[in-house]
Amino acid sequence: MDRLPLVCFLLFGYLMSGISQEYIRNGSFEGFIPQENNVPQFWQVCRSHSTPDIQPVTSSKPASDGSAYIGLARRGANPADSTLAYRGEAIGQKIEPLTPGFEYLISIQLSYDPSHQSSEGETEAPGRLNVYIGDGMCFDTFRIWQSPIIDHLDWKVYERNYVASCFNNYIILEADHGDILTKDASYLLLDNLSIVPINNESALDTVDCGTREMEAPDSIPETNYTPCRIFIPNAISPNNDGVNEGLKIYYDCQLQNFDFSIFDRWGARIFKTRDPGFLWVPDGRSSGPYVYHLKIGYTDEEGESRVEILSDIIHVIP
């Protein structure tokens, strides 16, 4: 083969591999013999209080893809150990950095096993899955999706389109309660996770990615300053009753800069402001969950400049 055609062939192969790039390593959760209290190759335990199970071992369901899958539990009240009450198992891994403004398709298969029981013999109810994109191992910076209650016995595919807002390079999967009122113990099964780019044209008008040292959620950061206290309501009810009509942020520090955005469930930004005294009233917006992303700069009590980044869900209730 002539040198020029060979170079063109290799270049074409490289470009095609970038188009079909897969960001998750071992999304099928293979690599080890199924066993309790373990995680598959390339995955890490993200909550030190409890360890997931590589299935099938306590669940007899066959895998959807390959020979193994993962089971994640969310604890209910635990009479034997109150420190475990209501806590959820989670796993995570480092991925290739997502490109800000690019759109990605996140796909996963989920299922439920009604015969599964906790180590105390308690039957575990259907649960939900939280998917986080982070800036550090097991630091759930930005929850991008919460599944519906997974109560079906067969494997079903769930997909979520996500427009990256920064160069996030960690993903975290966490079990959550199915019923947030009773907070019963819950369990769900995961298989065949993938993240693939589907649009390389930026969907964001601006990209502002700050740098910040991230700490794992189970660790206690050693600091010699008092962080800015911030309160962001997790629900508003714009129903014209004069109570809790809009979203407002409360803080007790001297702000140097402020950048706040709200995204709908499809990842489209619907609100942005740099005014810390804003009031967002979602006129004409449908009820449901929305995602907010806040970046602030402030001066601490010692006169040092600090940066904080917060992301979570805000529910609009009719």
N, C-alpha and C positions, 0 to 999 in steps of 0.2 A: 504493500500500500504506500502511495506517495506520501511525503511528509505533510504537505498542506492539507490533503483530505483527512489524514489521521488527526491533525490538530483540530480541524473543524468538527470531526466526529467526537473527539473527547470533550470539546467545548460544548457541543450540543448535549452530550450526556450529562455534563455538569449542570447546565441550565435546567434540564429536565428534572434532575434530582432535586434542585432547589424548588421547582414548582410543586413537586409532590412530597416535599419534606415532611417528615413525621417527627414531632417534637417529643413524644413520650417514649421512654425506654421501657420495654416490658409492660406495655399496656394491657397485656393478657394475663399478667400476674403469675407468670411461670417461673421456673428455675429452682425451686426447692420442693422436697417431698411435702405434701399437705400435712400440716401440723398446727396445733394450737400455739398461741403466743409467739408468732413469728411473722415476718413480712417477706415478700418475694424479693428477688434480686433487683437492685437499683432503687428500691423503695426504703423509706426510713420511717420509724415510729415518730409521730408528732405530738403525742400526749403521753407523758411519762407514767401517768396513773394506770394505764391499761394498754394491753397489746392486742392487736387484731389477730385473726386466725386465717391461715391459708387453707382454703377449702378445696375439695370436699373432705372434711374430717368429722365435724359435728353436724354438718348438713350433707345429706346424701344426693342432692341435686347434681346432675352432670354439668360440666362447664359449658358455657356458650361458645367459647373460643379456646382452643388448646385443651389442657387437662386440669387446669387449676383456676381458681378465682379467689377473691378476698371477701371476708365477712367483717363488717364493722358494727359495733354495738354502741348504743347510748344508754347510760344507766338510769334507772328509776331510783326511788328511795332505797337505800341499802342499810338495813338494820345492823348488819355485821360491821360495816365500816362507813361511817357517815362522810368521810372524805371522798368517797367514790360516788356519792349521790349526784345524779343528773349529769355526770360527766360523759363526754363522748370520745370514742376512739377515732383516731385520724392517722393518715399516712401521707407522705409527701416525697417529692423528688425534685432535683434541679433539672431544668429544661433549657433548651436553647432560648436566649432572650427574645421575647416578642418585640416586634417593631411598632413603635407608637403610631397610631392612626391606621394600621393595617387590620383587616378583618380576618378572624379565625373561626373555624367550625370545631367545636368541642363535642365529641360524641362518646357516650358510654352506655353499656347495657346493665340494667338493674333488675333485681328480682327479690322475692321474699320467701322465707321458709317458715311456715307456721309451726313446724315441729321442733324448731330450735329452742333450746332452753339455756338460761344463764347458768353459771357455775353453782348458783344457789338453788337451781331447779325452777326458777321463775320463767314462765313462758314470755317471750319477748314479742311485743306488738310490732306492727309495721312502722317503719320510720321514714325519714327523709334524708337526702344527701345534700350537704353543703359543699360547693366547689369554690375554692379561694385561689387567687393569683397573688403571689407574694414577691417581696424583694429580698427575702432571706429564708433560709431553710426553716420550714414550719412556722413562719411568721405570716399569719393570715391577713395580709394587708388589705385585700379587696375581695369581698365575696361577690362573685359574678353570677352565681346561680344557686337557687335552692329548688330541689326537685319537689314534685307533688308527693303525697304519701304513697310509698311503694308497698302495695298490698296484693299484687298479682304474683302468681306462682311461676308463670312462664317468664323467660327473658324478654325484655322490651328495650328498644333503642330510644335513648333520649338525646336530643341535640340542642346545643346552645350556640348562637352566634355571638362573638365577643370582639369588640373593637378595642385593641390595646391602647391604654392611655400612657404607659411608660414602658421602659425596657424590663418588664417583669420576667424573672427567670426561675420561678418556683411555682409548683402547683400543690395544693393541699386538698385532700378529700376527707370529709368529716361526717360522721353519723350524727343525726339530729332527731329529736322527738317527732313522732307523727302527730300526736295530740299535745299541743303546747300548754293546755290547761291542766290535764291530768299528769303529764310528764311521766307516763309509764315507760318502763324499760322497752327499748326498741332494737331492731336488728334489720340489716339489709345486706344484700349480696351484690358485688360489683364485678364486672368483667368487660374486657375489650374496650379500653379507654384510648381515645386518639385525639390529637390536636393537629389540624392541617390548615394552612393559609388558603383563603378563598378569594381574597381581594388585596392586591398590593398597591392600591391607590388610597392615599390617606383620606379617612373619613372625618378627621378632626381639623379645625381651622388653625389651631395652634397646639403646640406640644410643649409642656413645661414640666420636665422631669427633674426633681431635686434629688440630692444624695442624702442618705440618712443611714446611720448605723442601726441595724435591726436586731432585736432580741427575740429569742424563741418565747412563745407565750407562757411556758411553764417555768421560765427562768425569772430571776429577780435582778433587774439591771442595777449595777452599782453606780449611783449618781450622787453628786454633792450639791445638787440644785433642786428646786421645786418646779416640776413641770407645770405648764399652763393648764389650768383646770377648764375643761370645755364640756358643755352639756348640749347635746343635739337630740331632740325628741325623736323617738322611733316611729311615731304615727301622728298624723293630723287628720282632721275631719272637716273639710270645707263644705258644710251643709247649711250655712247661713243661720246657725243658731247662736253665733257670737262667741263660741267657745272653741279654742284650738283650730282656728280657721286656716292658719298658714304656718309655714316653717320659719323659725327664727333661731339663731345660734347664740348661746350665752357663754361668756368667757370672763376670766378674771386676771388677764395679763395685758402688758403693753404690746400691742401688735405693731409689727413693722411692715408686714405684708399679709395679704389674705387672698386666697384663690379657691372658689367654691363652684362645683358643677354638679348637676343632677342628670342622670341617664335613665332612659326608659328600659324596659326589659329586653329590648333588642339591641341595646348598646348605643343608641343614638342620644347625643347630648341635647337636652331640651331646655336647659337653663344654665347660665354662667354669670358669676358676678365677682367683683373684687371689692365690694362694699360690705364690711363686716356688720353693718346695721341693716342689712336687707331683710325683707319679708317676702317669702315665696308663697303665693296662693295659686294652686294649680287649677286655674279657671278652665273649665271644659275638658280637663283631663279625666280619663277613666280611673276608677278605683283600682288598687292593686299595689304591688311593690315597685319602688324605684330605688336606684342606687345613687348614693352621693359620694363625692370625693372632695376632701378638704385638705388644703396645704396652707399652713400658716408659718410665718416667721415672727418671733417675738424676743423680747429682752427679759432674761431671768433676773432674779433678785441680786445676782452678783454683777449684773451689767453685761453678761455674755449673750451673744445672739444664738438662738436656737431655732430649729425647724421641726415641725411635727406634721405627719401625714395621717389622715383618718379616712376610712371608707367603710360604709355599711349600708343597710337597707332602711329606707323610710317608707312606711305604709300609708297610702292614701285611703281613708275609710269613708264611705258615703254617710 
